[in-house]
Every structure is written in C-alpha cells, then in structure tokens.
Amino acid sequence: MSVVNPFRTVFRLPSRNQRVNWFPGHMTKGMRQIQQRLRNVDCIVEIHDARIPIAGRNSQFFDTITGNGTKPHILVLNKIDLLGGKQQRGILKQLRAHQPALKHILFTNCKDQRNTGVLDILPLATKLVGESSRFNRAQSADHNIMIIGVPNVGKSSIINVLRNVHLKKRSAARVGAEAGITRSVGERIKIQEQPPVYMIDTPGILQPSIADDEMGMKLALRQH
C-alpha cells in the first residue's frame, strides 16, 4: 500500500539567512534603455501578476519612471483567470492604500482576446494621452506606449493580443515560459491605425535585491 505525503503547508527556510538575488546584466542595461527612451514615450503601462499585486513590483519603476507623474501610468494586473473574481475588490483596496496616487488599474487575462480588461487597455491609454500635456511630443499624431514590468507577467503576450485585436495581425513580440525572452528595449510595434498607436516592449526587470524571504517565496511560487 503506497503512502501519499500530505501537501506541505509550511516552507522551512535554511537557518543561515543567505538570499540569492538574481539581477543579470541585461536588467541593468534594460533599465538604462528605458530611462533613455522616456522622452519619446506618451504613456507607461506596467504589467504585473494579479496573484501578488504588491509583492515583487519593482520599486525602481516608481522611483525613476512613474512616480513623478509626468507620464500617464496604468497598472495592469494580468493572469486574473488564476484568481477568484471576488478577490478583485480586496486587491484594489490594498493597492490604493499602499499607493494612493495609483488611479488607473485594470485586471486582465491575456489568454482571452474578449477579456474586458484587455480590451480596455488601449482606449484608456489613448484617453490619458489625449488629456496629458505630452510636452515635447505635443505635435506628434502617433502615441507611444511603453510596457514595463517584472519577468513572466505577460508583457509581450498583451502586446501580441492587442496587435491581433486591433490590426488583425500576427504576433510581433517574442514570448516564452522562461524568464528573459525579451532582453533589451525593442523597436516600436504598431498596435492601431487611428490614431496611430505603437507599443514598446521592454525586458522584465526585478528588484536588484529581495527585501525578505516572504517576497522571495512569492516571486518563486508564481512561476508554477
């Protein structure tokens, strides 16, 4: 008779508190490229995993890219299909308590082209760009939207879905199950004809260091 081990409820960490931080060179390069391209960006869409709405979000994005409020910012919480629908309200409350300035939050499932959240990304981004000053890009007819986030949250997948929905064209951004498929800031990918909308794919960039063991476990477990 075989004995089935019970599902573990506790993860016991080694007694020596030695964390392994993964921040390869392409992430440093990617952050530098993002900052260099910001001048020609009209809106920033940050993609994150809905299962860990606060844990794992790269604070560098807020500190250097979105926090000053000069560019419209949308937070897209992807993979909502892996959560119960009733949890969305609690997530919104938690996020707004943690970051009161965060006004625009969407929940998406990039595997479903008919998903309301996915279909709301482009109209919301276009509306926010139209309401912003755009500074040096005020006379430009096209809209440049930069996609940022940590690895494996569906950044490239969302670009491909939107391209297919609005232009009926095949995928343009590479995707894969493993982290690090996108390793540098890419060229503009056309998403819509009128107004002309382009998206810029970027590499997933983690925090340079993991703050605590709990965050490290959440980041690791979401890959499975």
C-alpha positions as CSV (number, residue, x, y, z in Angstrom):
1,M,0.0,0.0,0.0
2,S,1.5,3.3,-1.0
3,V,1.7,6.2,1.4
4,V,0.8,9.6,0.0
5,N,2.7,12.5,1.6
6,P,0.4,15.3,2.7
7,F,0.6,18.6,0.9
8,R,3.0,20.9,2.7
9,T,1.6,23.9,4.5
10,V,4.9,25.4,5.7
11,F,8.1,26.1,3.8
12,R,11.1,25.8,6.2
13,L,14.0,28.0,5.1
14,P,17.6,27.3,5.9
15,S,18.8,28.5,9.2
16,R,21.5,30.6,7.5
17,N,19.9,33.7,6.2
18,Q,21.5,33.8,2.7
19,R,19.4,35.1,0.0
20,V,20.2,34.7,-3.7
21,N,19.5,37.8,-5.7
22,W,19.1,37.4,-9.5
23,F,19.8,40.7,-11.4
24,P,21.7,39.8,-14.5
25,G,23.4,42.4,-16.7
26,H,20.6,42.7,-19.2
27,M,18.3,44.1,-16.5
28,T,20.7,46.9,-15.7
29,K,21.0,47.6,-19.4
30,G,17.3,47.4,-19.8
31,M,16.6,49.9,-17.0
32,R,19.1,52.3,-18.6
33,Q,17.5,51.9,-22.0
34,I,14.0,52.5,-20.6
35,Q,15.1,55.8,-19.0
36,Q,16.8,56.9,-22.2
37,R,13.6,56.3,-24.2
38,L,11.2,58.0,-21.8
39,R,11.4,61.4,-23.6
40,N,9.6,59.9,-26.6
41,V,7.0,57.9,-24.6
42,D,3.4,59.2,-24.0
43,C,2.1,56.6,-21.6
44,I,3.5,53.8,-19.4
45,V,1.7,50.5,-18.9
46,E,3.0,48.5,-16.0
47,I,2.1,44.8,-16.2
48,H,2.2,42.7,-13.0
49,D,0.9,39.3,-11.8
50,A,-2.6,39.7,-10.1
51,R,-1.7,37.0,-7.6
52,I,1.0,39.2,-6.0
53,P,-0.4,42.7,-6.6
54,I,2.1,44.4,-4.3
55,A,4.9,41.9,-3.6
56,G,7.6,41.9,-6.3
57,R,6.6,45.1,-8.1
58,N,9.9,46.8,-8.8
59,S,10.2,50.0,-6.7
60,Q,12.7,51.3,-9.2
61,F,9.8,51.8,-11.7
62,F,8.1,54.2,-9.2
63,D,11.3,55.9,-8.2
64,T,12.6,56.7,-11.6
65,I,9.8,56.2,-14.2
66,T,6.2,56.5,-12.9
67,G,6.4,58.2,-9.5
68,N,6.8,61.8,-10.7
69,G,3.5,61.8,-12.6
70,T,4.8,63.3,-15.8
71,K,3.7,60.4,-17.9
72,P,0.2,58.7,-17.6
73,H,0.6,55.4,-15.8
74,I,-1.7,52.4,-16.0
75,L,-1.2,49.3,-13.8
76,V,-2.4,46.1,-15.5
77,L,-2.8,43.1,-13.2
78,N,-2.6,40.1,-15.5
79,K,-3.4,36.4,-15.0
80,I,-6.7,37.3,-13.3
81,D,-8.0,33.9,-14.5
82,L,-5.9,32.3,-11.8
83,L,-7.8,34.2,-9.1
84,G,-11.4,34.2,-8.0
85,G,-13.4,37.2,-9.2
86,K,-14.4,38.2,-5.7
87,Q,-10.7,39.0,-4.8
88,Q,-10.5,42.0,-7.2
89,R,-12.2,44.4,-4.8
90,G,-9.8,43.5,-2.0
91,I,-6.8,43.9,-4.3
92,L,-8.0,47.4,-5.4
93,K,-8.4,48.4,-1.7
94,Q,-5.0,47.1,-0.8
95,L,-3.2,48.7,-3.7
96,R,-4.8,52.1,-3.2
97,A,-3.9,52.0,0.5
98,H,-0.4,51.2,-0.4
99,Q,-0.1,53.7,-3.3
100,P,-2.8,56.4,-3.1
101,A,-1.6,58.1,-6.3
102,L,-2.3,55.0,-8.4
103,K,-5.5,55.9,-10.2
104,H,-5.7,53.6,-13.2
105,I,-5.8,49.8,-12.5
106,L,-7.1,47.1,-14.9
107,F,-7.5,43.4,-14.4
108,T,-6.7,41.2,-17.5
109,N,-6.4,37.7,-18.8
110,C,-4.2,37.9,-21.8
111,K,-5.2,34.4,-22.9
112,D,-8.7,35.7,-23.7
113,Q,-8.9,38.3,-26.5
114,R,-12.5,39.1,-25.5
115,N,-11.5,39.8,-21.9
116,T,-12.9,43.2,-20.9
117,G,-9.7,44.3,-19.1
118,V,-7.6,43.6,-22.2
119,L,-10.0,45.5,-24.5
120,D,-9.9,48.5,-22.1
121,I,-6.1,49.0,-22.2
122,L,-5.9,50.9,-25.5
123,P,-9.0,53.1,-25.0
124,L,-7.8,54.1,-21.5
125,A,-4.2,54.8,-22.7
126,T,-5.4,56.8,-25.6
127,K,-7.7,58.9,-23.4
128,L,-5.0,59.6,-20.8
129,V,-2.5,60.6,-23.6
130,G,-5.1,63.0,-25.0
131,E,-5.6,64.6,-21.6
132,S,-1.9,65.0,-20.9
133,S,0.4,67.8,-21.9
134,R,2.8,65.5,-23.8
135,F,5.5,68.2,-23.6
136,N,8.0,67.7,-26.5
137,R,5.5,65.3,-28.2
138,A,2.5,67.7,-28.3
139,Q,2.6,67.9,-32.1
140,S,3.0,64.2,-32.7
141,A,0.0,62.4,-34.1
142,D,1.2,59.0,-33.0
143,H,1.1,57.6,-29.5
144,N,4.0,55.7,-28.0
145,I,3.1,53.3,-25.1
146,M,5.9,51.7,-23.1
147,I,5.2,48.3,-21.5
148,I,7.2,47.6,-18.3
149,G,7.2,45.0,-15.5
150,V,9.0,42.2,-13.8
151,P,9.7,38.9,-15.8
152,N,7.0,36.5,-16.9
153,V,3.9,38.6,-16.2
154,G,2.7,38.6,-19.8
155,K,4.1,41.9,-21.2
156,S,4.8,40.5,-24.7
157,S,1.7,38.5,-24.7
158,I,-0.5,41.5,-24.1
159,I,1.2,43.4,-26.9
160,N,0.6,40.5,-29.2
161,V,-3.1,40.2,-28.2
162,L,-3.7,43.9,-28.7
163,R,-2.0,43.8,-32.1
164,N,-4.2,40.9,-33.2
165,V,-7.4,42.5,-31.9
166,H,-6.8,46.0,-33.4
167,L,-4.8,45.2,-36.5
168,K,-5.7,41.6,-37.1
169,K,-2.0,40.9,-37.5
170,R,0.1,38.1,-36.1
171,S,2.4,38.3,-33.1
172,A,5.3,40.6,-33.2
173,A,6.8,40.3,-29.7
174,R,8.6,37.1,-28.7
175,V,7.1,35.2,-25.8
176,G,8.1,32.1,-23.8
177,A,7.6,30.3,-20.5
178,E,11.1,31.0,-19.2
179,A,12.2,34.5,-17.9
180,G,14.4,36.6,-20.1
181,I,13.0,36.2,-23.6
182,T,13.0,40.0,-24.1
183,R,16.5,41.2,-23.2
184,S,16.5,44.7,-24.4
185,V,14.1,47.6,-25.1
186,G,12.7,46.8,-28.6
187,E,11.6,48.9,-31.5
188,R,8.1,50.3,-31.8
189,I,5.4,47.7,-32.6
190,K,2.3,49.1,-34.3
191,I,-0.9,48.3,-32.5
192,Q,-3.6,50.6,-34.0
193,E,-4.0,52.6,-37.2
194,Q,-6.2,55.6,-36.0
195,P,-4.9,57.2,-34.0
196,P,-1.5,55.5,-34.8
197,V,-0.6,53.7,-31.6
198,Y,2.8,51.9,-31.0
199,M,3.9,49.8,-28.1
200,I,7.5,49.4,-26.9
201,D,8.4,46.0,-25.3
202,T,11.0,46.0,-22.5
203,P,12.8,43.3,-20.6
204,G,11.4,42.1,-17.3
205,I,13.3,43.9,-14.5
206,L,13.3,42.6,-10.9
207,Q,14.3,44.4,-7.8
208,P,18.1,44.4,-7.5
209,S,17.7,42.7,-4.2
210,I,14.9,40.7,-2.5
211,A,13.7,42.5,0.6
212,D,12.8,39.4,2.6
213,D,12.2,35.7,2.4
214,E,8.4,36.0,2.1
215,M,8.8,38.2,-1.1
216,G,11.3,35.7,-2.5
217,M,8.9,32.8,-2.0
218,K,6.0,34.6,-3.6
219,L,8.1,35.5,-6.7
220,A,9.3,31.9,-7.0
221,L,5.9,30.3,-6.5
222,R,4.1,32.4,-9.0
223,Q,6.2,30.7,-11.8
224,H,4.3,27.4,-11.1
